[in-house]
Amino acid sequence: MESGNNTQISKFLLLGFSEEPGLQPLIFGLFLSMYLITVFGNLLIILATIYDSHLHTPMYFFLSNLAFVDICFTSTTIPKMLQNIQTGSKVITYEGCIIQVYFYILFVVLDDFLLTVMAYDRFVAICHPLHYTVIMNPQLCGLLVLVCWMLSAMYSLLQSLMALQLTFCTEVEIPHFFCELNQMLQLACSDTFINDILLCLSSVLLAGGPFAGILYSYSKIVSTIRRISSAQGKYKAFSTCVSHISVVLLFYCTILGVYLSSAASHSSYTSAAASVMYTVVTPMLNPFIYSLRNKDIKGALKNYKKRKIEKVIVV
């Protein structure tokens, strides 16, 4: 222990959504259901991409990576929350909190970068169709994903190392269902000016930069589609982008909603409830968005199911 108000803390308390004991089974069942749907849905996307040779294309390579990241993203926060509800404990260790911050930032930034790469893929496919296979070769696709991972990991590591420099008071209650960096900064007793500046600047760059790239890609796509003479050609070209546009809008609108709700309300519980939209709901809906409007995915899933049934019959 140190003298004064500072304490060498070993744990934080995650307050979650409600302290009402009667609501805990409902919250547990709701989040367990959403988590299982998220994992199962995204796993189906990955399996369909692996087992169907027709889906061995850049677009589905990036989609399978997005599905994997979404599984990891939800697995960073939800299992710990479910464990705390099940055991009746709100405790997360200091080390566990820093690890959760690291992986949470890693996967949310990865989501952002992958959506940008997928926009670039659609740009090349529609604006340069004759050179698509040459430009989007396996080496470039692998390099793009590797760069996304490296940039995300370095930024996440930077923020985590900065968080390790903070000292905390005896107040260790986080009014959230996971260790969110901004909430940790509010609990810190030490000066957080550099952390706040870094968080603000990086949020603008990491959200604004990729979003600008997505907007540029789709401005070129719209311009190209407008030059297509036949209505059927326009529809076919635009239909390949609908799922991606839906996911992008869902991702950025939910993050914007969290920001606005935090600014408008001083209640941390309101912010926690709003953050469920992009931490849980968005990863859960992504497989539905891509499968319901995508004949290739639906066909691949049917073929995969058929092969499994045939194997069972043979056995």
DOBASE-512584 format. One record per residue (C-alpha): x, y, z. Coordinates in steps of 0.2 Angstrom, whole numbers, padded with zeros to 4 digits, always signed. Layout:
// residues N
XYZ/...
// end
This chain:
// residues 315
+0000+0000+0000/+0005+0018-0003/+0001+0032+0008/-0012+0045+0004/-0027+0042-0008/-0017+0031-0020/-0018+0012-0019/-0008-0002-0028/-0024-0010-0034/-0026-0028-0039/-0043-0028-0046/-0058-0018-0053/-0077-0021-0051/-0087-0022-0067/-0104-0015-0062/-0113-0021-0078/-0130-0015-0082/-0140-0017-0066/-0138-0022-0048/-0155-0029-0047/-0154-0048-0043/-0170-0052-0052/-0164-0045-0068/-0147-0056-0068/-0155-0072-0075/-0163-0062-0089/-0147-0053-0093/-0137-0069-0093/-0149-0078-0104/-0150-0063-0117/-0132-0061-0118/-0128-0080-0119/-0141-0082-0133/-0133-0067-0143/-0115-0074-0140/-0120-0091-0146/-0129-0084-0161/-0113-0073-0165/-0101-0087-0164/-0112-0100-0173/-0116-0088-0187/-0099-0081-0190/-0092-0099-0189/-0104-0104-0203/-0097-0090-0214/-0079-0096-0211/-0083-0115-0214/-0093-0110-0230/-0078-0100-0236/-0066-0114-0233/-0076-0129-0240/-0083-0121-0255/-0071-0118-0269/-0082-0106-0277/-0079-0094-0262/-0061-0094-0264/-0061-0076-0270/-0054-0060-0262/-0071-0054-0256/-0075-0070-0246/-0057-0071-0240/-0059-0054-0232/-0077-0059-0226/-0070-0074-0217/-0057-0064-0209/-0070-0052-0203/-0081-0066-0196/-0066-0073-0187/-0062-0055-0179/-0081-0054-0174/-0080-0070-0165/-0064-0064-0156/-0072-0047-0153/-0087-0054-0143/-0076-0067-0135/-0066-0053-0127/-0080-0046-0117/-0095-0057-0116/-0088-0073-0108/-0081-0063-0093/-0098-0054-0090/-0107-0071-0091/-0095-0078-0078/-0097-0064-0066/-0116-0065-0067/-0115-0084-0065/-0103-0083-0050/-0111-0067-0042/-0095-0058-0043/-0091-0042-0051/-0072-0044-0050/-0059-0043-0064/-0041-0043-0060/-0030-0028-0064/-0020-0039-0077/-0036-0046-0084/-0043-0028-0086/-0027-0023-0096/-0028-0038-0107/-0046-0035-0110/-0042-0017-0115/-0029-0023-0127/-0039-0036-0136/-0055-0025-0136/-0045-0011-0145/-0036-0024-0156/-0052-0031-0163/-0063-0015-0165/-0049-0007-0175/-0047-0023-0185/-0065-0022-0189/-0063-0005-0195/-0048-0009-0206/-0056-0024-0214/-0071-0015-0219/-0060-0002-0228/-0051-0016-0237/-0067-0024-0242/-0073-0007-0249/-0057-0007-0259/-0060-0024-0265/-0077-0019-0272/-0069-0004-0280/-0057-0014-0290/-0070-0027-0294/-0083-0014-0301/-0071+0000-0308/-0057-0012-0315/-0066-0028-0318/-0054-0034-0332/-0039-0032-0320/-0047-0038-0304/-0039-0055-0303/-0022-0047-0307/-0023-0033-0294/-0032-0043-0280/-0020-0057-0281/-0017-0069-0266/-0001-0061-0261/-0009-0043-0260/-0024-0050-0251/-0013-0058-0238/-0002-0043-0237/-0018-0031-0234/-0024-0042-0220/-0007-0044-0212/-0005-0025-0212/-0022-0023-0204/-0017-0035-0190/+0000-0026-0188/-0007-0009-0187/-0021-0014-0175/-0009-0024-0164/+0004-0009-0163/-0010+0004-0159/-0018-0008-0146/-0001-0011-0138/+0002+0008-0137/-0014+0011-0128/-0012-0003-0116/+0006+0002-0112/+0000+0020-0109/-0014+0013-0097/-0001+0003-0087/+0007+0020-0083/-0009+0025-0074/-0011+0025-0055/-0028+0023-0047/-0037+0028-0032/-0047+0017-0020/-0062+0020-0032/-0061+0005-0043/-0079+0003-0049/-0081+0003-0068/-0100+0006-0073/-0098-0005-0088/-0099-0024-0093/-0081-0024-0098/-0065-0014-0096/-0067+0001-0107/-0052+0012-0109/-0061+0029-0107/-0069+0022-0091/-0052+0018-0084/-0045+0035-0088/-0059+0042-0078/-0054+0032-0062/-0036+0036-0063/-0028+0047-0050/-0013+0052-0060/-0013+0064-0074/-0022+0058-0090/-0019+0072-0101/-0007+0063-0113/-0019+0048-0113/-0034+0059-0117/-0025+0068-0131/-0019+0051-0139/-0036+0043-0137/-0044+0058-0145/-0032+0060-0160/-0031+0041-0163/-0050+0040-0163/-0051+0054-0176/-0038+0046-0187/-0043+0028-0185/-0062+0031-0188/-0060+0046-0200/-0046+0039-0211/-0054+0022-0215/-0071+0030-0217/-0064+0042-0229/-0057+0028-0239/-0074+0019-0239/-0082+0035-0245/-0069+0037-0259/-0071+0019-0265/-0090+0021-0266/-0089+0038-0274/-0079+0029-0288/-0091+0014-0288/-0107+0025-0290/-0098+0035-0304/-0094+0019-0313/-0112+0011-0310/-0120+0027-0317/-0110+0024-0334/-0117+0007-0336/-0130+0008-0349/-0142-0007-0345/-0153-0007-0329/-0149-0025-0326/-0130-0022-0327/-0132-0008-0314/-0142-0019-0303/-0130-0033-0304/-0115-0022-0300/-0124-0013-0285/-0130-0029-0278/-0113-0035-0274/-0110-0020-0263/-0127-0020-0253/-0121-0032-0239/-0105-0022-0237/-0114-0005-0236/-0126-0012-0224/-0112-0018-0212/-0103-0002-0214/-0118+0008-0210/-0122-0003-0195/-0104-0002-0188/-0102+0017-0190/-0120+0022-0185/-0119+0011-0169/-0102+0019-0164/-0109+0036-0168/-0124+0032-0157/-0113+0027-0142/-0104+0043-0144/-0119+0054-0145/-0128+0044-0130/-0112+0047-0120/-0112+0065-0124/-0130+0068-0121/-0132+0058-0105/-0121+0058-0089/-0126+0041-0085/-0113+0028-0088/-0126+0014-0088/-0134+0022-0103/-0117+0022-0112/-0115+0004-0107/-0132-0001-0114/-0128+0009-0130/-0111+0000-0132/-0120-0016-0133/-0125-0011-0151/-0108-0012-0158/-0099-0024-0146/-0113-0038-0147/-0127-0034-0159/-0116-0029-0174/-0106-0045-0174/-0121-0055-0172/-0130-0047-0187/-0116-0047-0199/-0118-0066-0204/-0137-0063-0207/-0133-0048-0218/-0121-0057-0228/-0130-0074-0230/-0148-0068-0232/-0144-0057-0247/-0130-0068-0254/-0134-0082-0265/-0116-0089-0265/-0116-0090-0246/-0133-0098-0245/-0128-0110-0259/-0111-0114-0250/-0120-0117-0233/-0133-0129-0242/-0119-0139-0250/-0110-0140-0234/-0125-0146-0225/-0128-0159-0239/-0111-0166-0238/-0112-0168-0219/-0129-0177-0221/-0121-0188-0234/-0106-0193-0223/-0118-0197-0208/-0128-0208-0220/-0113-0217-0226/-0107-0220-0208/
// end
